[in-house]
Amino acid sequence: MRLISLFILIIIVIVVIVLSLGCANFSNIVKPLHKTIPESTPSHIGSVENVELLVVVDNYPDPSGRLVNVWGLSILVRTPNHTILFDTGPSTAALKYNLRALDIDPRGIDCVVISHEHGDHIGGLEYIASIRPGLRVYVPSGMNSYTKSWIRSLGFAVTEISNTTIILDGVAVVGQLYGPPYEQALAVNIRGYGLVVIVGCSHPGVDRIVEKAFRDLGVKPYLVIGGFHLAGASAEELECIVKNLLNLGTEYIAPIHCSGASLRELLNQKYHEHYIECHVGSVIRIGK
């Protein structure tokens, strides 16, 4: 009997270990965030009256055909007092062509925010450097040293960001999260509306990035736009991501770049009132 009991105990221990190891394989599955929106804390980010978002580079084509569409992302962010370029797409050629086609003078750009180190987001930096030498460029502190050195070699004034940092009145860089790679986002607080959160590829999870922006800045999200890195995600994952964003108070969702057709289809069919369909050349204006 003792041998049988010992044998049963050993079997139970083995089963528990196997199950534990099995569960570890699912550690990256999207999980619901807090359903209750956390109480906001006073924020020193300030606010702006309005913002204009212009998708300068994206792989979703412009229906008019006047812009080139390539795999990558760049969004021009205009507030009443400043113009910020978020990411630069994959190449000088694409960024230069589309800026000219959109009649945008890059000499008016006040700073650049780079979400992460991948080439489809930093390739256009060489063009900006040729027009605006010495411009301030914000990068994640966790970006690999080779890429940071390359950006510095272009003549930019590089500022490395670890924690969420206010860079202009009403504008903050949302501190890096690890995907991999390390990735940061941009947030603009529109008076009377809330945060507009601009993301690059959302390798750490778009819902995690928006939640961090909310918690760090104490302002409810209003719109999230950019690459969501959800191509190939399961229907359950997509539903969970969308619900997480809505539970945080996000009113509008505009997925482009690497977000995937399935997410855009889900939003259009099931969450149409929250969905903004965008592509290269799209313009979103919020505020007075």
Secondary structure as GFF3:
##gff-version 3
##sequence-region A 1 288
A	DSSP	alpha_helix	2	24	.	.	.	ID=ss1
A	DSSP	beta_strand	50	57	.	.	.	ID=ss2
A	DSSP	beta_strand	74	78	.	.	.	ID=ss3
A	DSSP	beta_strand	83	86	.	.	.	ID=ss4
A	DSSP	alpha_helix	92	101	.	.	.	ID=ss5
A	DSSP	three_ten_helix	106	108	.	.	.	ID=ss6
A	DSSP	beta_strand	111	113	.	.	.	ID=ss7
A	DSSP	alpha_helix	119	122	.	.	.	ID=ss8
A	DSSP	alpha_helix	125	131	.	.	.	ID=ss9
A	DSSP	beta_strand	136	140	.	.	.	ID=ss10
A	DSSP	alpha_helix	145	153	.	.	.	ID=ss11
A	DSSP	beta_strand	157	161	.	.	.	ID=ss12
A	DSSP	beta_strand	165	168	.	.	.	ID=ss13
A	DSSP	beta_strand	171	178	.	.	.	ID=ss14
A	DSSP	beta_strand	182	190	.	.	.	ID=ss15
A	DSSP	beta_strand	194	199	.	.	.	ID=ss16
A	DSSP	alpha_helix	206	217	.	.	.	ID=ss17
A	DSSP	beta_strand	221	227	.	.	.	ID=ss18
A	DSSP	alpha_helix	235	247	.	.	.	ID=ss19
A	DSSP	beta_strand	252	256	.	.	.	ID=ss20
A	DSSP	three_ten_helix	257	259	.	.	.	ID=ss21
A	DSSP	alpha_helix	261	270	.	.	.	ID=ss22
A	DSSP	three_ten_helix	272	274	.	.	.	ID=ss23
A	DSSP	beta_strand	283	287	.	.	.	ID=ss24
###
